[in-house]
Amino acid sequence: MQERNPIERAHEDAREGKAETTQAGEFIREEMHHIREGKHGAQSAKQAVAIGLSKARRAGVRLPPPRKGKASAKTRKRAARDLARAKGAPPRRRPSARRSRATLRALRRKGRRAASRTALSRQAHRVARRRGAAARKASARKAVRTKTLAERRAAARKAARTRRRRSRR
């Protein structure tokens, strides 16, 4: 069965009033699939996510560039340019075929582990740690609201098991 492209899914998310980050998630998901199926690789989970975000911005997802201090000036400038492209701003110059080819070849040489469950889990944990306890707690509360009683029980058991395993170290 042919899977719908991320643009359609992102539009659907937008119609449902979901956040821009959720819409961009569709592009990140597609990027992970590309890496897993061997279309290309990535240096890290962070790079894989960045590629997805860039594609989302170019496709018209209104995802603002990172705030000052959160990313380098170069990254913020690139994100702003991606957003401008979506709004119909003409490219400053035609993309260099040679450079595009070089980028793709470089990505093909990278490993596929960046899209593994372990790598994505590690990346999610790292980002969550940076957000602070209050944000993590709010996120956990939100997750609980979407779970049934049986799922909550299973999650509690899993958490207890993890705590036991960590305390043994």
C-alpha positions as CSV (number, residue, x, y, z in Angstrom):
1,M,0.0,0.0,0.0
2,Q,1.4,3.4,-1.0
3,E,1.9,5.6,2.0
4,R,0.6,9.2,1.9
5,N,3.3,11.8,1.6
6,P,4.3,13.9,4.6
7,I,2.9,17.1,3.1
8,E,-0.6,15.6,3.0
9,R,-0.3,14.3,6.6
10,A,1.1,17.7,7.8
11,H,-1.9,19.5,6.1
12,E,-4.2,17.1,7.9
13,D,-2.5,17.9,11.2
14,A,-2.9,21.6,10.4
15,R,-6.6,21.3,9.7
16,E,-7.0,19.5,13.0
17,G,-5.3,22.5,14.7
18,K,-2.2,20.6,15.8
19,A,1.0,22.4,16.6
20,E,3.6,23.2,14.0
21,T,6.0,20.9,15.7
22,T,3.5,18.0,15.3
23,Q,3.2,18.9,11.6
24,A,6.9,18.9,11.2
25,G,7.0,15.5,12.9
26,E,5.6,14.0,9.8
27,F,8.7,15.0,7.8
28,I,11.0,13.8,10.6
29,R,9.2,10.5,10.5
30,E,9.7,10.2,6.7
31,E,13.4,11.0,7.2
32,M,13.8,8.2,9.7
33,H,12.1,5.8,7.2
34,H,14.6,7.0,4.5
35,I,17.5,6.3,6.7
36,R,16.2,2.9,7.8
37,E,15.5,1.8,4.2
38,G,19.0,2.8,3.2
39,K,18.2,5.8,1.0
40,H,21.0,7.6,2.9
41,G,22.4,7.8,6.4
42,A,23.0,10.4,9.1
43,Q,25.8,11.3,11.5
44,S,23.4,11.3,14.5
45,A,19.8,11.3,15.4
46,K,20.1,15.1,15.8
47,Q,21.2,15.5,12.2
48,A,18.3,13.3,11.0
49,V,15.8,15.4,12.9
50,A,17.4,18.6,11.5
51,I,17.0,17.3,7.9
52,G,13.3,16.6,8.6
53,L,12.8,20.1,10.1
54,S,14.4,21.7,7.1
55,K,12.2,19.8,4.7
56,A,9.1,20.7,6.8
57,R,10.0,24.4,6.6
58,R,10.5,24.3,2.9
59,A,7.2,22.5,2.4
60,G,5.3,25.4,4.2
61,V,5.1,24.3,7.9
62,R,5.3,27.6,9.8
63,L,8.0,26.4,12.2
64,P,9.9,29.4,13.5
65,P,13.7,29.4,13.4
66,P,15.4,28.5,16.8
67,R,15.7,31.5,19.2
68,K,19.0,33.2,19.8
69,G,21.2,31.2,22.0
70,K,19.4,27.9,21.2
71,A,21.3,27.4,17.9
72,S,24.2,29.0,16.0
73,A,23.6,32.1,13.8
74,K,24.3,30.0,10.8
75,T,21.6,27.5,11.7
76,R,19.1,30.2,12.5
77,K,19.8,32.0,9.2
78,R,19.4,28.7,7.3
79,A,16.0,28.0,9.0
80,A,14.8,31.6,8.2
81,R,15.9,31.0,4.5
82,D,14.0,27.7,4.4
83,L,10.9,29.5,5.7
84,A,11.2,32.2,3.1
85,R,11.4,29.6,0.4
86,A,8.1,28.2,1.5
87,K,6.5,31.6,1.3
88,G,7.5,31.9,-2.3
89,A,10.7,33.9,-2.1
90,P,12.9,33.2,-5.1
91,P,16.1,31.3,-4.3
92,R,19.1,33.6,-4.3
93,R,20.6,31.4,-6.9
94,R,20.0,28.1,-8.6
95,P,21.0,25.2,-6.3
96,S,24.4,23.8,-7.4
97,A,23.9,20.3,-8.8
98,R,27.5,19.5,-7.9
99,R,27.0,20.6,-4.3
100,S,23.7,18.7,-4.0
101,R,25.3,15.6,-5.3
102,A,28.2,16.0,-2.9
103,T,25.8,16.4,0.1
104,L,23.8,13.3,-0.9
105,R,27.0,11.2,-1.4
106,A,28.3,12.4,2.0
107,L,25.0,11.3,3.6
108,R,25.1,8.0,1.8
109,R,28.5,7.3,3.5
110,K,27.0,7.8,6.9
111,G,25.7,5.0,9.1
112,R,22.1,3.9,9.5
113,R,22.2,3.8,13.3
114,A,21.0,7.4,13.6
115,A,17.5,6.3,13.0
116,S,17.5,3.3,15.4
117,R,15.2,3.2,18.4
118,T,18.1,3.4,20.8
119,A,19.5,6.5,19.1
120,L,16.1,8.3,18.9
121,S,15.4,7.4,22.6
122,R,18.8,8.7,23.6
123,Q,18.2,11.9,21.7
124,A,14.7,12.4,23.2
125,H,16.1,11.9,26.7
126,R,18.9,14.4,26.1
127,V,16.4,17.0,24.9
128,A,14.0,16.4,27.7
129,R,16.9,16.8,30.3
130,R,17.5,20.2,28.9
131,R,13.9,21.3,29.2
132,G,13.8,21.0,33.0
133,A,11.7,19.1,35.5
134,A,8.5,21.2,35.1
135,A,8.3,20.7,31.4
136,R,9.0,16.9,31.8
137,K,6.3,16.6,34.4
138,A,3.8,18.5,32.1
139,S,4.7,16.2,29.2
140,A,4.2,13.1,31.4
141,R,0.8,14.4,32.5
142,K,-0.2,14.9,28.9
143,A,0.9,11.4,28.0
144,V,-1.2,9.9,30.9
145,R,-4.3,11.6,29.6
146,T,-4.0,9.6,26.3
147,K,-3.6,6.2,28.0
148,T,-6.3,3.7,29.1
149,L,-6.2,2.2,32.6
150,A,-4.5,-1.0,31.3
151,E,-1.8,1.1,29.5
152,R,-1.2,3.2,32.6
153,R,-0.7,0.0,34.7
154,A,1.7,-1.4,32.1
155,A,3.7,1.9,32.0
156,A,3.9,2.0,35.8
157,R,5.2,-1.6,35.9
158,K,7.8,-0.7,33.3
159,A,8.8,2.4,35.2
160,A,9.2,0.4,38.4
161,R,11.3,-2.2,36.5
162,T,13.5,0.5,35.1
163,R,14.0,2.1,38.6
164,R,14.9,-1.3,40.0
165,R,17.4,-1.9,37.2
166,R,19.0,1.5,37.7
167,S,19.3,1.2,41.5
168,R,21.3,-2.0,41.0
169,R,24.0,-0.3,39.1
